[in-house]
């Protein structure tokens, strides 16, 4: 498409899943990348491959988005060239457990709220002024269909994704006169490490989430993100909701027995 050549795209949670897929597809479009995650070794391996395959530049940042001071320090430490961030993809997020509210665990609640809501806000707070200084930029938040309708035992996770939806809409209003784009890409069932993380490594339980249907892939979601990022300057994609064909809502899913 050519619109992303030499632009800088900052992706949080880039070590796996949707974040990694975004890194791969944006690299293919010749965007330079800032990749952040807690697992720096994974990022470095990915960076080497993307630089070799696509001739781009990649900056790896070890970053826990839940830590405000760390986010501030890491972003402020970027040199002047890397601070010219054109696109921010707020992808870092997770779910922990699938408990009814009266059986939930505080540590699970805190981790989801700190990552999915506060992490998004912390990173946006420190990247957005850099965009405003240059009078251009695009923030793309990865939400969820769980931010549009709840499902049984999805309570806190859904609450965090409703927050992402509200933040995306609020940021859009705050920046209406600033020529900064804001988009939200909200997928349904995507087969990534998401369910393994939710069930703390229980691979069998995670696999059963997608049993009997063809879920979205990380690439499917990354392509939707790329679509948002590659529109003409006067076009803003406010929101994209993407699900597998077999999923009509958070609770309406058709499964086929093999």
Secondary structure, 3 states (H helix, E strand, C coil): CCCCCCCEEEEECCCCHHHHHHHHHHHHCCCEEEEEECCHHHHHHHHHHHHHHHCCCEEEEECCCCCHHHHHHHHHCCCCCCCCCCEEEECCCCCCCCCCHHHCCHHHHHHHHHHHHHHHHHHHHHHHHHHHHHCCEEEEEECCHHHCCCCCCCHHHHHHHHHHHHHHHHHHHHCCCCCEEEEEEEECCECCCHHHHHCCCCHHHHHHCCCCCCCECHHHHHHHHHHHHCCCCCCCCCEEEECCCCECCCCCECCCCC
